Amino acid sequence: MVYNRLMRRQVAAKLDAVFGALSDPTRRAIVERLALGELSVSELAAPFRVSLPAISKHLRVLEEAGLVTRHKQGRVYYCHLNVEPIQSASVWIDRYRLFWEGQFGQLARFLEQEDDGEEV
């Protein structure tokens, strides 16, 4: 029982980190660019109107969430997207999407009955 609670807390903490990292539009744009393939930090920073240190801070948040890994080749740092945390978040979202679709379906049936003048 204690083990289950600990596991749920760890899963929740990972989801919090992923959703927190993806809450920023610059970080989402970085993830989108990395979805196309590995890029250097300079290549990642090129389209943004922010400093290289600011991009590094965004990358650090993405790394802490497990979304990005960096490795050094010579003097250049390259970034790679890890899809596993996104897949885990997607599974969580899908579970609740099914729930809410069911709730909306029930609401739609209720409203249709109301429109038809039926008493519920």
N, CA, C and O atoms as a GROMACS GRO file, in nm:
protein
  480
    1MET      N    1   0.082  -0.118   0.000
    1MET     CA    2   0.000   0.000   0.000
    1MET      C    3   0.087   0.125   0.000
    1MET      O    4   0.061   0.218  -0.077
    2VAL      N    5   0.188   0.129   0.085
    2VAL     CA    6   0.280   0.242   0.090
    2VAL      C    7   0.356   0.251  -0.043
    2VAL      O    8   0.382   0.360  -0.094
    3TYR      N    9   0.392   0.135  -0.098
    3TYR     CA   10   0.461   0.130  -0.227
    3TYR      C   11   0.375   0.191  -0.337
    3TYR      O   12   0.425   0.268  -0.420
    4ASN      N   13   0.246   0.158  -0.339
    4ASN     CA   14   0.155   0.212  -0.440
    4ASN      C   15   0.145   0.365  -0.430
    4ASN      O   16   0.145   0.434  -0.531
    5ARG      N   17   0.136   0.415  -0.308
    5ARG     CA   18   0.129   0.560  -0.289
    5ARG      C   19   0.257   0.628  -0.336
    5ARG      O   20   0.253   0.734  -0.399
    6LEU      N   21   0.370   0.566  -0.306
    6LEU     CA   22   0.499   0.620  -0.349
    6LEU      C   23   0.508   0.622  -0.501
    6LEU      O   24   0.554   0.720  -0.560
    7MET      N   25   0.464   0.514  -0.565
    7MET     CA   26   0.466   0.508  -0.711
    7MET      C   27   0.374   0.613  -0.772
    7MET      O   28   0.410   0.678  -0.870
    8ARG      N   29   0.255   0.630  -0.714
    8ARG     CA   30   0.162   0.732  -0.765
    8ARG      C   31   0.221   0.871  -0.751
    8ARG      O   32   0.204   0.954  -0.840
    9ARG      N   33   0.290   0.898  -0.642
    9ARG     CA   34   0.354   1.028  -0.623
    9ARG      C   35   0.464   1.051  -0.725
    9ARG      O   36   0.479   1.161  -0.778
   10GLN      N   37   0.541   0.945  -0.753
   10GLN     CA   38   0.648   0.958  -0.852
   10GLN      C   39   0.591   0.983  -0.991
   10GLN      O   40   0.642   1.066  -1.066
   11VAL      N   41   0.484   0.911  -1.026
   11VAL     CA   42   0.419   0.930  -1.156
   11VAL      C   43   0.362   1.071  -1.164
   11VAL      O   44   0.377   1.139  -1.265
   12ALA      N   45   0.298   1.115  -1.056
   12ALA     CA   46   0.240   1.250  -1.053
   12ALA      C   47   0.349   1.356  -1.066
   12ALA      O   48   0.331   1.455  -1.137
   13ALA      N   49   0.462   1.335  -0.999
   13ALA     CA   50   0.572   1.432  -1.007
   13ALA      C   51   0.628   1.439  -1.149
   13ALA      O   52   0.661   1.547  -1.197
   14LYS      N   53   0.638   1.324  -1.216
   14LYS     CA   54   0.687   1.324  -1.354
   14LYS      C   55   0.589   1.395  -1.446
   14LYS      O   56   0.630   1.473  -1.533
   15LEU      N   57   0.459   1.369  -1.428
   15LEU     CA   58   0.358   1.438  -1.509
   15LEU      C   59   0.361   1.588  -1.484
   15LEU      O   60   0.351   1.667  -1.578
   16ASP      N   61   0.374   1.628  -1.358
   16ASP     CA   62   0.383   1.770  -1.325
   16ASP      C   63   0.500   1.835  -1.397
   16ASP      O   64   0.488   1.945  -1.451
   17ALA      N   65   0.615   1.766  -1.398
   17ALA     CA   66   0.734   1.820  -1.464
   17ALA      C   67   0.712   1.832  -1.615
   17ALA      O   68   0.751   1.932  -1.675
   18VAL      N   69   0.651   1.731  -1.676
   18VAL     CA   70   0.626   1.735  -1.821
   18VAL      C   71   0.529   1.846  -1.856
   18VAL      O   72   0.556   1.926  -1.945
   19PHE      N   73   0.415   1.852  -1.786
   19PHE     CA   74   0.317   1.956  -1.816
   19PHE      C   75   0.372   2.095  -1.785
   19PHE      O   76   0.345   2.191  -1.858
   20GLY      N   77   0.450   2.106  -1.678
   20GLY     CA   78   0.512   2.235  -1.646
   20GLY      C   79   0.610   2.278  -1.754
   20GLY      O   80   0.613   2.394  -1.793
   21ALA      N   81   0.691   2.184  -1.801
   21ALA     CA   82   0.788   2.216  -1.906
   21ALA      C   83   0.718   2.256  -2.035
   21ALA      O   84   0.763   2.347  -2.105
   22LEU      N   85   0.608   2.189  -2.067
   22LEU     CA   86   0.536   2.217  -2.191
   22LEU      C   87   0.442   2.337  -2.181
   22LEU      O   88   0.379   2.375  -2.279
   23SER      N   89   0.433   2.396  -2.062
   23SER     CA   90   0.343   2.510  -2.045
   23SER      C   91   0.397   2.637  -2.109
   23SER      O   92   0.322   2.733  -2.128
   24ASP      N   93   0.524   2.639  -2.141
   24ASP     CA   94   0.586   2.758  -2.199
   24ASP      C   95   0.592   2.745  -2.351
   24ASP      O   96   0.636   2.642  -2.402
   25PRO      N   97   0.548   2.848  -2.426
   25PRO     CA   98   0.548   2.839  -2.572
   25PRO      C   99   0.686   2.821  -2.634
   25PRO      O  100   0.700   2.753  -2.736
   26THR      N  101   0.788   2.880  -2.575
   26THR     CA  102   0.924   2.862  -2.628
   26THR      C  103   0.968   2.718  -2.613
   26THR      O  104   1.027   2.660  -2.705
   27ARG      N  105   0.940   2.658  -2.498
   27ARG     CA  106   0.979   2.518  -2.477
   27ARG      C  107   0.901   2.425  -2.569
   27ARG      O  108   0.955   2.327  -2.619
   28ARG      N  109   0.772   2.456  -2.592
   28ARG     CA  110   0.694   2.374  -2.686
   28ARG      C  111   0.754   2.384  -2.826
   28ARG      O  112   0.761   2.284  -2.898
   29ALA      N  113   0.796   2.503  -2.865
   29ALA     CA  114   0.857   2.522  -2.996
   29ALA      C  115   0.989   2.445  -3.006
   29ALA      O  116   1.020   2.388  -3.111
   30ILE      N  117   1.065   2.443  -2.898
   30ILE     CA  118   1.190   2.365  -2.896
   30ILE      C  119   1.159   2.217  -2.914
   30ILE      O  120   1.226   2.149  -2.992
   31VAL      N  121   1.059   2.168  -2.843
   31VAL     CA  122   1.020   2.027  -2.855
   31VAL      C  123   0.976   1.997  -2.999
   31VAL      O  124   1.013   1.893  -3.054
   32GLU      N  125   0.899   2.087  -3.059
   32GLU     CA  126   0.855   2.066  -3.197
   32GLU      C  127   0.974   2.059  -3.293
   32GLU      O  128   0.976   1.977  -3.384
   33ARG      N  129   1.072   2.145  -3.272
   33ARG     CA  130   1.191   2.144  -3.359
   33ARG      C  131   1.271   2.016  -3.338
   33ARG      O  132   1.322   1.959  -3.435
   34LEU      N  133   1.283   1.971  -3.214
   34LEU     CA  134   1.360   1.849  -3.187
   34LEU      C  135   1.286   1.724  -3.234
   34LEU      O  136   1.348   1.620  -3.255
   35ALA      N  137   1.155   1.734  -3.251
   35ALA     CA  138   1.079   1.620  -3.304
   35ALA      C  139   1.123   1.587  -3.447
   35ALA      O  140   1.103   1.475  -3.494
   36LEU      N  141   1.183   1.684  -3.514
   36LEU     CA  142   1.232   1.663  -3.651
   36LEU      C  143   1.372   1.603  -3.653
   36LEU      O  144   1.417   1.555  -3.757
   37GLY      N  145   1.441   1.607  -3.539
   37GLY     CA  146   1.575   1.549  -3.531
   37GLY      C  147   1.665   1.626  -3.437
   37GLY      O  148   1.631   1.736  -3.392
   38GLU      N  149   1.779   1.568  -3.410
   38GLU     CA  150   1.877   1.626  -3.319
   38GLU      C  151   1.931   1.758  -3.375
   38GLU      O  152   1.955   1.770  -3.495
   39LEU      N  153   1.950   1.856  -3.286
   39LEU     CA  154   2.003   1.987  -3.324
   39LEU      C  155   2.102   2.034  -3.218
   39LEU      O  156   2.095   1.995  -3.102
   40SER      N  157   2.195   2.117  -3.262
   40SER     CA  158   2.285   2.180  -3.165
   40SER      C  159   2.209   2.289  -3.091
   40SER      O  160   2.103   2.333  -3.136
   41VAL      N  161   2.262   2.330  -2.979
   41VAL     CA  162   2.198   2.437  -2.901
   41VAL      C  163   2.190   2.565  -2.984
   41VAL      O  164   2.089   2.636  -2.981
   42SER      N  165   2.295   2.594  -3.059
   42SER     CA  166   2.294   2.714  -3.145
   42SER      C  167   2.187   2.704  -3.252
   42SER      O  168   2.118   2.803  -3.280
   43GLU      N  169   2.173   2.587  -3.313
   43GLU     CA  170   2.069   2.568  -3.414
   43GLU      C  171   1.930   2.584  -3.353
   43GLU      O  172   1.839   2.641  -3.414
   44LEU      N  173   1.914   2.532  -3.232
   44LEU     CA  174   1.786   2.546  -3.163
   44LEU      C  175   1.754   2.693  -3.133
   44LEU      O  176   1.640   2.736  -3.145
   45ALA      N  177   1.855   2.767  -3.094
   45ALA     CA  178   1.836   2.906  -3.052
   45ALA      C  179   1.812   3.001  -3.168
   45ALA      O  180   1.755   3.108  -3.150
   46ALA      N  181   1.856   2.964  -3.288
   46ALA     CA  182   1.854   3.055  -3.404
   46ALA      C  183   1.721   3.126  -3.428
   46ALA      O  184   1.722   3.247  -3.447
   47PRO      N  185   1.606   3.058  -3.430
   47PRO     CA  186   1.482   3.129  -3.464
   47PRO      C  187   1.421   3.212  -3.351
   47PRO      O  188   1.323   3.283  -3.373
   48PHE      N  189   1.477   3.203  -3.232
   48PHE     CA  190   1.417   3.271  -3.117
   48PHE      C  191   1.485   3.405  -3.092
   48PHE      O  192   1.606   3.420  -3.114
   49ARG      N  193   1.407   3.500  -3.046
   49ARG     CA  194   1.460   3.632  -3.014
   49ARG      C  195   1.496   3.641  -2.867
   49ARG      O  196   1.458   3.735  -2.797
   50VAL      N  197   1.569   3.542  -2.820
   50VAL     CA  198   1.617   3.540  -2.682
   50VAL      C  199   1.764   3.502  -2.684
   50VAL      O  200   1.815   3.452  -2.784
   51SER      N  201   1.831   3.526  -2.574
   51SER     CA  202   1.974   3.500  -2.564
   51SER      C  203   2.001   3.349  -2.554
   51SER      O  204   1.912   3.270  -2.521
   52LEU      N  205   2.123   3.312  -2.583
   52LEU     CA  206   2.164   3.172  -2.569
   52LEU      C  207   2.150   3.124  -2.424
   52LEU      O  208   2.109   3.010  -2.403
   53PRO      N  209   2.185   3.206  -2.323
   53PRO     CA  210   2.162   3.163  -2.185
   53PRO      C  211   2.013   3.138  -2.155
   53PRO      O  212   1.980   3.048  -2.078
   54ALA      N  213   1.924   3.217  -2.215
   54ALA     CA  214   1.780   3.194  -2.195
   54ALA      C  215   1.739   3.060  -2.255
   54ALA      O  216   1.660   2.987  -2.195
   55ILE      N  217   1.790   3.028  -2.374
   55ILE     CA  218   1.761   2.899  -2.435
   55ILE      C  219   1.815   2.786  -2.348
   55ILE      O  220   1.750   2.682  -2.333
   56SER      N  221   1.933   2.807  -2.292
   56SER     CA  222   1.991   2.705  -2.203
   56SER      C  223   1.903   2.681  -2.081
   56SER      O  224   1.890   2.568  -2.034
   57LYS      N  225   1.842   2.787  -2.028
   57LYS     CA  226   1.751   2.771  -1.914
   57LYS      C  227   1.628   2.691  -1.956
   57LYS      O  228   1.583   2.603  -1.882
   58HIS      N  229   1.574   2.720  -2.074
   58HIS     CA  230   1.461   2.642  -2.124
   58HIS      C  231   1.500   2.496  -2.141
   58HIS      O  232   1.423   2.406  -2.107
   59LEU      N  233   1.619   2.472  -2.195
   59LEU     CA  234   1.666   2.335  -2.215
   59LEU      C  235   1.683   2.263  -2.082
   59LEU      O  236   1.656   2.143  -2.071
   60ARG      N  237   1.728   2.335  -1.981
   60ARG     CA  238   1.745   2.275  -1.848
   60ARG      C  239   1.610   2.228  -1.793
   60ARG      O  240   1.601   2.120  -1.734
   61VAL      N  241   1.505   2.308  -1.812
   61VAL     CA  242   1.370   2.270  -1.767
   61VAL      C  243   1.324   2.144  -1.842
   61VAL      O  244   1.269   2.052  -1.783
   62LEU      N  245   1.347   2.143  -1.974
   62LEU     CA  246   1.309   2.027  -2.055
   62LEU      C  247   1.388   1.903  -2.015
   62LEU      O  248   1.335   1.792  -2.014
   63GLU      N  249   1.516   1.921  -1.981
   63GLU     CA  250   1.598   1.809  -1.935
   63GLU      C  251   1.548   1.755  -1.801
   63GLU      O  252   1.539   1.634  -1.782
   64GLU      N  253   1.515   1.845  -1.709
   64GLU     CA  254   1.466   1.802  -1.578
   64GLU      C  255   1.336   1.725  -1.590
   64GLU      O  256   1.307   1.638  -1.507
   65ALA      N  257   1.257   1.756  -1.692
   65ALA     CA  258   1.132   1.684  -1.716
   65ALA      C  259   1.156   1.554  -1.792
   65ALA      O  260   1.063   1.475  -1.813
   66GLY      N  261   1.280   1.531  -1.833
   66GLY     CA  262   1.313   1.409  -1.907
   66GLY      C  263   1.280   1.416  -2.054
   66GLY      O  264   1.287   1.315  -2.124
   67LEU      N  265   1.243   1.534  -2.104
   67LEU     CA  266   1.202   1.549  -2.243
   67LEU      C  267   1.319   1.564  -2.339
   67LEU      O  268   1.308   1.530  -2.457
   68VAL      N  269   1.432   1.614  -2.288
   68VAL     CA  270   1.548   1.643  -2.373
   68VAL      C  271   1.674   1.590  -2.306
   68VAL      O  272   1.689   1.598  -2.184
   69THR      N  273   1.764   1.538  -2.388
   69THR     CA  274   1.898   1.505  -2.339
   69THR      C  275   1.998   1.583  -2.423
   69THR      O  276   1.976   1.609  -2.541
   70ARG      N  277   2.108   1.620  -2.358
   70ARG     CA  278   2.216   1.693  -2.427
   70ARG      C  279   2.341   1.608  -2.422
   70ARG      O  280   2.368   1.541  -2.322
   71HIS      N  281   2.417   1.611  -2.529
   71HIS     CA  282   2.550   1.549  -2.528
   71HIS      C  283   2.647   1.639  -2.602
   71HIS      O  284   2.609   1.716  -2.691
   72LYS      N  285   2.772   1.627  -2.564
   72LYS     CA  286   2.876   1.714  -2.619
   72LYS      C  287   2.955   1.637  -2.724
   72LYS      O  288   2.997   1.523  -2.702
   73GLN      N  289   2.974   1.700  -2.838
   73GLN     CA  290   3.057   1.643  -2.944
   73GLN      C  291   3.158   1.752  -2.981
   73GLN      O  292   3.123   1.851  -3.044
   74GLY      N  293   3.282   1.732  -2.941
   74GLY     CA  294   3.381   1.838  -2.956
   74GLY      C  295   3.346   1.952  -2.864
   74GLY      O  296   3.336   1.933  -2.742
   75ARG      N  297   3.326   2.070  -2.920
   75ARG     CA  298   3.288   2.187  -2.838
   75ARG      C  299   3.140   2.221  -2.852
   75ARG      O  300   3.094   2.322  -2.798
   76VAL      N  301   3.067   2.137  -2.922
   76VAL     CA  302   2.926   2.166  -2.951
   76VAL      C  303   2.835   2.073  -2.872
   76VAL      O  304   2.857   1.952  -2.868
   77TYR      N  305   2.732   2.132  -2.811
   77TYR     CA  306   2.630   2.053  -2.742
   77TYR      C  307   2.513   2.027  -2.837
   77TYR      O  308   2.464   2.118  -2.904
   78TYR      N  309   2.470   1.901  -2.842
   78TYR     CA  310   2.356   1.862  -2.924
   78TYR      C  311   2.242   1.818  -2.834
   78TYR      O  312   2.263   1.762  -2.726
   79CYS      N  313   2.121   1.842  -2.880
   79CYS     CA  314   2.002   1.806  -2.804
   79CYS      C  315   1.921   1.703  -2.880
   79CYS      O  316   1.912   1.704  -3.002
   80HIS      N  317   1.862   1.614  -2.803
   80HIS     CA  318   1.781   1.504  -2.858
   80HIS      C  319   1.651   1.496  -2.779
   80HIS      O  320   1.652   1.509  -2.656
   81LEU      N  321   1.540   1.475  -2.849
   81LEU     CA  322   1.409   1.465  -2.784
   81LEU      C  323   1.386   1.323  -2.735
   81LEU      O  324   1.408   1.226  -2.808
   82ASN      N  325   1.340   1.311  -2.610
   82ASN     CA  326   1.298   1.183  -2.554
   82ASN      C  327   1.146   1.180  -2.556
   82ASN      O  328   1.082   1.264  -2.492
   83VAL      N  329   1.088   1.087  -2.626
   83VAL     CA  330   0.943   1.087  -2.642
   83VAL      C  331   0.870   1.015  -2.529
   83VAL      O  332   0.749   1.033  -2.515
   84GLU      N  333   0.938   0.935  -2.450
   84GLU     CA  334   0.872   0.856  -2.345
   84GLU      C  335   0.789   0.942  -2.250
   84GLU      O  336   0.675   0.906  -2.221
   85PRO      N  337   0.842   1.054  -2.198
   85PRO     CA  338   0.759   1.136  -2.108
   85PRO      C  339   0.634   1.191  -2.177
   85PRO      O  340   0.529   1.205  -2.114
   86ILE      N  341   0.645   1.223  -2.305
   86ILE     CA  342   0.528   1.273  -2.380
   86ILE      C  343   0.427   1.160  -2.397
   86ILE      O  344   0.306   1.182  -2.387
   87GLN      N  345   0.476   1.040  -2.424
   87GLN     CA  346   0.386   0.926  -2.438
   87GLN      C  347   0.314   0.897  -2.306
   87GLN      O  348   0.195   0.866  -2.307
   88SER      N  349   0.385   0.907  -2.195
   88SER     CA  350   0.322   0.886  -2.064
   88SER      C  351   0.214   0.990  -2.038
   88SER      O  352   0.107   0.957  -1.987
   89ALA      N  353   0.241   1.116  -2.072
   89ALA     CA  354   0.142   1.222  -2.056
   89ALA      C  355   0.022   1.196  -2.147
   89ALA      O  356  -0.092   1.221  -2.109
   90SER      N  357   0.049   1.147  -2.266
   90SER     CA  358  -0.058   1.118  -2.361
   90SER      C  359  -0.150   1.007  -2.309
   90SER      O  360  -0.272   1.015  -2.324
   91VAL      N  361  -0.092   0.905  -2.248
   91VAL     CA  362  -0.172   0.797  -2.189
   91VAL      C  363  -0.261   0.853  -2.079
   91VAL      O  364  -0.379   0.818  -2.071
   92TRP      N  365  -0.207   0.939  -1.995
   92TRP     CA  366  -0.285   1.001  -1.887
   92TRP      C  367  -0.399   1.085  -1.945
   92TRP      O  368  -0.513   1.076  -1.899
   93ILE      N  369  -0.368   1.166  -2.046
   93ILE     CA  370  -0.471   1.250  -2.109
   93ILE      C  371  -0.580   1.164  -2.172
   93ILE      O  372  -0.698   1.193  -2.158
   94ASP      N  373  -0.539   1.056  -2.242
   94ASP     CA  374  -0.637   0.969  -2.307
   94ASP      C  375  -0.733   0.906  -2.207
   94ASP      O  376  -0.852   0.893  -2.235
   95ARG      N  377  -0.681   0.868  -2.092
   95ARG     CA  378  -0.766   0.809  -1.989
   95ARG      C  379  -0.876   0.906  -1.947
   95ARG      O  380  -0.992   0.867  -1.934
   96TYR      N  381  -0.841   1.030  -1.927
   96TYR     CA  382  -0.939   1.129  -1.885
   96TYR      C  383  -1.023   1.180  -2.002
   96TYR      O  384  -1.137   1.223  -1.982
   97ARG      N  385  -0.968   1.175  -2.123
   97ARG     CA  386  -1.047   1.213  -2.240
   97ARG      C  387  -1.165   1.119  -2.254
   97ARG      O  388  -1.277   1.165  -2.281
   98LEU      N  389  -1.145   0.988  -2.237
   98LEU     CA  390  -1.254   0.891  -2.244
   98LEU      C  391  -1.360   0.920  -2.138
   98LEU      O  392  -1.480   0.913  -2.166
   99PHE      N  393  -1.315   0.953  -2.019
   99PHE     CA  394  -1.408   0.987  -1.910
   99PHE      C  395  -1.492   1.108  -1.949
   99PHE      O  396  -1.615   1.105  -1.939
  100TRP      N  397  -1.426   1.216  -1.993
  100TRP     CA  398  -1.499   1.339  -2.025
  100TRP      C  399  -1.588   1.325  -2.146
  100TRP      O  400  -1.695   1.386  -2.152
  101GLU      N  401  -1.546   1.245  -2.244
  101GLU     CA  402  -1.633   1.221  -2.360
  101GLU      C  403  -1.762   1.152  -2.315
  101GLU      O  404  -1.870   1.182  -2.366
  102GLY      N  405  -1.750   1.059  -2.221
  102GLY     CA  406  -1.869   0.994  -2.165
  102GLY      C  407  -1.957   1.092  -2.092
  102GLY      O  408  -2.080   1.088  -2.104
  103GLN      N  409  -1.895   1.182  -2.016
  103GLN     CA  410  -1.972   1.282  -1.942
  103GLN      C  411  -2.044   1.377  -2.039
  103GLN      O  412  -2.160   1.412  -2.018
  104PHE      N  413  -1.974   1.419  -2.143
  104PHE     CA  414  -2.036   1.509  -2.242
  104PHE      C  415  -2.147   1.438  -2.317
  104PHE      O  416  -2.248   1.500  -2.352
  105GLY      N  417  -2.130   1.309  -2.343
  105GLY     CA  418  -2.236   1.231  -2.408
  105GLY      C  419  -2.361   1.227  -2.323
  105GLY      O  420  -2.472   1.244  -2.374
  106GLN      N  421  -2.344   1.205  -2.193
  106GLN     CA  422  -2.459   1.204  -2.102
  106GLN      C  423  -2.526   1.341  -2.097
  106GLN      O  424  -2.648   1.351  -2.094
  107LEU      N  425  -2.446   1.446  -2.095
  107LEU     CA  426  -2.499   1.581  -2.093
  107LEU      C  427  -2.577   1.609  -2.221
  107LEU      O  428  -2.685   1.669  -2.216
  108ALA      N  429  -2.524   1.568  -2.336
  108ALA     CA  430  -2.594   1.589  -2.463
  108ALA      C  431  -2.728   1.517  -2.464
  108ALA      O  432  -2.827   1.574  -2.510
  109ARG      N  433  -2.734   1.394  -2.415
  109ARG     CA  434  -2.860   1.320  -2.409
  109ARG      C  435  -2.959   1.389  -2.316
  109ARG      O  436  -3.078   1.397  -2.346
  110PHE      N  437  -2.910   1.439  -2.205
  110PHE     CA  438  -2.995   1.511  -2.111
  110PHE      C  439  -3.053   1.637  -2.177
  110PHE      O  440  -3.173   1.664  -2.165
  111LEU      N  441  -2.969   1.712  -2.245
  111LEU     CA  442  -3.015   1.836  -2.309
  111LEU      C  443  -3.112   1.807  -2.423
  111LEU      O  444  -3.206   1.884  -2.445
  112GLU      N  445  -3.092   1.698  -2.495
  112GLU     CA  446  -3.185   1.661  -2.601
  112GLU      C  447  -3.321   1.628  -2.542
  112GLU      O  448  -3.424   1.664  -2.600
  113GLN      N  449  -3.323   1.559  -2.426
  113GLN     CA  450  -3.449   1.529  -2.360
  113GLN      C  451  -3.519   1.657  -2.316
  113GLN      O  452  -3.641   1.669  -2.327
  114GLU      N  453  -3.442   1.751  -2.266
  114GLU     CA  454  -3.495   1.881  -2.223
  114GLU      C  455  -3.557   1.954  -2.343
  114GLU      O  456  -3.665   2.012  -2.330
  115ASP      N  457  -3.490   1.952  -2.457
  115ASP     CA  458  -3.538   2.020  -2.577
  115ASP      C  459  -3.666   1.955  -2.629
  115ASP      O  460  -3.754   2.023  -2.682
  116ASP      N  461  -3.677   1.823  -2.612
  116ASP     CA  462  -3.797   1.752  -2.658
  116ASP      C  463  -3.915   1.769  -2.563
  116ASP      O  464  -4.024   1.721  -2.591
  117GLY      N  465  -3.894   1.835  -2.452
  117GLY     CA  466  -3.999   1.860  -2.355
  117GLY      C  467  -4.023   1.744  -2.260
  117GLY      O  468  -4.121   1.744  -2.186
  118GLU      N  469  -3.934   1.647  -2.262
  118GLU     CA  470  -3.950   1.534  -2.171
  118GLU      C  471  -3.903   1.575  -2.032
  118GLU      O  472  -3.810   1.655  -2.016
  119GLU      N  473  -3.969   1.518  -1.933
  119GLU     CA  474  -3.922   1.541  -1.797
  119GLU      C  475  -3.816   1.439  -1.764
  119GLU      O  476  -3.825   1.323  -1.805
  120VAL      N  477  -3.718   1.482  -1.692
  120VAL     CA  478  -3.609   1.392  -1.654
  120VAL      C  479  -3.621   1.355  -1.510
  120VAL      O  480  -3.538   1.279  -1.459
   0.00000   0.00000   0.00000
